[in-house]
Structures are given as C-alpha cells and as structure tokens.
Amino acid sequence: MNTMTLPVLLTYEEASDLHKEIGSSSLMGHTIAKLQAELEQYMALPMDVPGQSEAGGYEHNKHRQNYHYINLAGRLFLITNDERYAEYAGQLLTQYADKYLQLDFHVQRNTNPPGRLFHQMLNEHMWLMYASLGYSCISAWLSEPQREHIVENLFKPMLHVATEKYGFDFDRIHNHGIWAVAAAGICGLAIGERKYLEMAVYGLKGDGKAGGFLAQLSELFSPSGYYIEGPYYHRFAIRPLAVFAEVLHRHMPELDIYNYKDQVIKKTTHALLATAYPNGVFPALNDASKSMGITDMGVVVAVSMVFKRYGFDKNLLGMAQIQNQVWMHSCGRALSQACAAEGKIEPPFWPSVELNEGPDGNCGAQGFLRMQAKDKDICQLSMNYGQHGMGHGHFDTLGIAFYNRGQEVLREYGFARWVNIEPKFGGRYLDENKSYARQTINHNSVTVDEGCQNQFDANRADSVHGKPHFFMGEGTEFQAMSAFADEHYPGTGMQRTVMLLKSDALESPLLIDLYRLTSDKPHQYDYSHQYQGQIIRTDFEYKTNNELHPLGDSNGYQHLWNLARGDAGNTALISWLQGNSYYTWLGTSSSADNEVIFTQTGANDPQFNLRHETNFMMRTTGRDLLFASALETHGYFNEAVEASVNARGALNKIDVLAHNETGSVVAIEGEGIRFTVMVSNQPNVTDTTEHRIIIDDTTYSWKGFLAVEQETK
C-alpha cells in the first residue's frame, strides 16, 4: 500500500514562495509570524487526544484545537521546512488513529447525527477537512507504516461514516452539507482515493443535482450570491466553499469551478462583504450572534481567494487591511503583494445593493442602503423581503435594521444562544430562540393580532417570500426601497417603503418609514422598534407600571415586561440617547387612536437566558392602515466633559395626509422645514407611471416610484 500524496492545497513551489515572506513586514509576513507563534505556544502544551463531551466542554474544544493545529503544523512544515511541525502533526494524527475506532458514537444530544469525536457530524466534518489538509502536507514525510495506520484506522472509517452510515445526510442542501462534501473530497485526495472527490462534487447519486458541491452552489446561493441562511451562516459556509473551490480549481480543472453558475463564488463573496455594517460586523438577519464580522477566518480565506481568482479590487485591499491578515496560501500572498504595492489603502466602501434570493433569484431580496453623512459617517439601512432562511430563519419579513455613528440603532436581537458556554444548554440553541428570538414582535416590523408571521410554521414560511416593489440605491441625497408581503398573515396585505434622505437642514440622513397594511376586517397592529439607550423625552403622557406583568401570553409577548404605556393621539415623539448620539423618532398612523407601549425582555425567563433589550411599539386597530415614522440622528453627548449639544432634533411633527391603492402621502415638519413624501402603492409601477392624489383642495402628483419635496421658511 502506498498512500503518499502531494499536498492538496499547495505546491512545493508555492510553499517555497511563501518561505520568502518569513520575517517580512508584509501582511503575509505578519500572518506567518502570528500563526507560527500560535502553533509554538500550542505545541508547548501536553499533547492530548481526549474522549467526548457536550459542545463547549473541554473535550469538544480540545478536538477543535487539535484539528486546527494539525492543519497549521502541516502547512508551516512546508513553508518553514521545520521538521518539528511535521513530527507534531504526525504524532497527533497517530494518536487519533489509535483511538478513533475505540470510541462509541456520541450519545446524541442534538438534532444532527452524532460522530465519534463530536456530538454532531458537522463538527466531525470540520475536523476531517482540516486534519486531511494537514496530513496531505506531511504525507511524504511520514513513514509508510504511519501513513497506513492513519489512513486505515482514521480517515477511511471517517469517510465510511460520512458517505455510508450517514449517507442520508451527506447530500443535505445546507451549510452542514457544504462541510460534508468539502471534507470528504479533500480527504479522498489526501489519501489517494479519488472516488470520494467525485462523490463530493456530484453527490452520492452522481448527478450533480440531488447532492454534492455543485448542487450546494446551485441551490443555496442566489444569482446575486446571497446565501439563503443569512450572513452569520454565510461566513460559516464560505470557509469550506472557498477552500474546496481552490482544491477543485487545482484537481478538477475541467469543472471550471470559478466560472460555475455565472461566477457565483465571486458573487457570493462580494454579497457577504456587502451585508456587513461599516464596523465590519454582520447584521443578525437570522439566527446569529451580535459580534461575528469580517475578521472571521472563513471571510479571511474568501477575500484572499476571490482576489487571486477574479482580479484586482481596491475594496478587497481595504478589507485585508482591516482583517490585518491574509490566508496563508498562494492566494493570500497575491493579496499581500497587492497591498504592499498600493501605498495608501482606502477603507472599503460597498455601495447600496439589492441581493435577490432563491436559486433563480425570484424569491424576493435583501436590500441594503448606504449613505454618507456630512461628516463622512456611513449610515446603513437594511430590509428583509426575501425568503425565510430554512431552519435558521427568523419570521421577520419586512423587518429593518439601522446603523449609524458606529452603532446599531434599530437593532436585531439575533439568536437566543450562548455559543459553547456548556452550562447554558451545552452552548446550543435555547428554547427561547423559538419562543422569543425568532418571533415577529422581536423585530422592527408590524405584528398582526399578536401573532407570528406564517403562524411560526417554518415549512409554510419557506414556501412564501416578499415581493420587491422598487430599489433606488444610487442617490447621494436620497435612496429608497419598497416591497410587498401579502402571504405572511392570512387576509392581510403589507407594504413597506423605507428611505434615507440627506438635507442641509439635518445633521445626518433621515430615516423615513412607511408601513401600509390592508385587510377586509379589523386587526390589532403593533409597530415595534428595538432600541438601546436612555429615554430622554416624549411629547405624550404615559404611565409606568410599578408591578410588572407580561404583555401577552405567546408569540414572544410572554417574554416582554409591560413597563409603561400611554395614549399618543395622532402623533408620538420619542427621543433617546445611545452612546454619544441623540435619536428622535416621530411616529403616527392613519388612525387617530394610537397607543405607545414600552417593554423590556425578561418576563417568563427563569434561567435568565434572554439579554435585557428594550422596545417601544405603536399599537392601533383598523383594517386599511398606514404607519409612518421618521428617525432623526442629532446632537452629541460626552459625559466625561459634561457636554451636551443639540439634544432636541430639528423635526417635531409627522402626518399621514393620504393612503390608498394609488399611493401614500406623508408630511414631516420642523421649525422652518417641511418634507412631503409621496410613494407609489401600485405593484406594477414603472419610473414613468403618473400618480395623482387629491386631498381636500390640494393635488399631489408625481411620476415614478416616489417623490420628496422639501420646503424651507
């Protein structure tokens, strides 16, 4: 038996080129030095191949560290020629080969099939991919008996589990499936069993449609590149995607993988980067942490890969500078060299973009508007009008999130989960993820009759999607997007139009929001806003509740303490301080009977699983109704020097003048300034469509999707 193979991801010539970067001040030199120091520190610890534990336990984390350093040691052996690294990786792999078949399958505590090392096969596949990459780098250095022992007692049994014992899960179209096929394909190459590469690419049926890498690319990624499960899972899925794409580029060039599906690999990398907030953190558009961002290793790998394979892009240089590292690979070296040659590198600026969803791009979209304020601060406004997002989707179609001045202002909760904190249900998803985090009331949207969109039925939610109305993302003074969602609440149609407006009369771009609902019978509508900060003032009276009770008994309402409420009449003003900035929200509806309710999470939460988050909502009842609001950013506060500037905004009133099948007209006013906003409600509108609405003796007319008129005194 001869299982000696060449390195899967690096040629010896490429490794020699990387060797030249050692000790240099380049990004690659910095990356090599950082990773080498990490490896040396880990090698100084006692070598340990433990048994099993829950996610987040010592054993779980040790297995994760071990596969990372097997891979790292293998590559650094090729780059530095230091045989200590090959010896270390070989010893670790040998100990795993000694132990793997002696372990029973994990006692399953997850919905996913268990492995021998981890509680779920997802982690087993991650281990297999990284360990296989490391093995391929040292295979020629190992003795024949060592290679045979590792292959026969470790890699082949792991491949058997992945492709036969759990063959039903191998072809799953999901982020788990991407890891599975990447692991199997790379391991097959590493041990000289090419049949596993074929399985990985074309699936167990061999048709490239029922499963395999090509099916994953076809089904999970839209033509725009948007990944169905959202940015948090996108950054996780893009790591095996980028690594395996590079493997296929080298070992199956006939696939022309980088041009597959109209260069979807390039598009999906750019789509992921385009979703990030200006601070690099990904918005929590579905099950997601609030801190995951572009420095994640999957994104680092993807940025290097896409730069090398698709050509020069200044935004990618700026991204690499923020990441302060590159992929320790020839792709990363190309990016590092480009950064060194560029001189001054500007921060990346991604333009406004609408990312269509679904395999064919016809399942709605995610919209991202970006606009620079006078002080160059970047505002970002996102709206979800796409798909539910499979098992990790949130029921928040037409939900929005808003970011400016370095902070998320209208906030997404993300998931209810404490990742890898073992005492918190093993670090897995908590029950509150279903009972609160994924509920409609938890998002910046409208909840109808205190119910969840699609009755919290994921299968139903996956069968419907929002419908884009228009997207205008190129303006420097005005940008907007609009969409319909008519199948998410029975008998209720919804349309939301949001826009960013820059004016000399305002410090920062103004967020304007028009949310229209239509029904043939009355409903209770709750127009909710998740905010963070200290309430500064309101223009209506409210009563605080000294004895706290939940706001409702289901669909997330059972987790909201009813803090205070008050009648707002026609218009409500709420101002709060967050960080160093003031925010003033003006809200109204076409009803004259509006109530504002202030809430905080924490009710029916005996284990303190939920973060304490605050919310205010405008509640009213009706059939056809329009909510309208404007969010103004203004002023500055610095407690250290006791400075407060412009704590009151320029705007103080908002009115719904009209709304019908033709359009909606809203007026926003302040001292010496008035904006009149006119939006088309017609589903088949074009930029030449004429609109005309008469209110009393005043005629409002405009052409196209919308118009904004500004009057100053």
Disulfide bonds with the S-S distance in Angstrom:
none
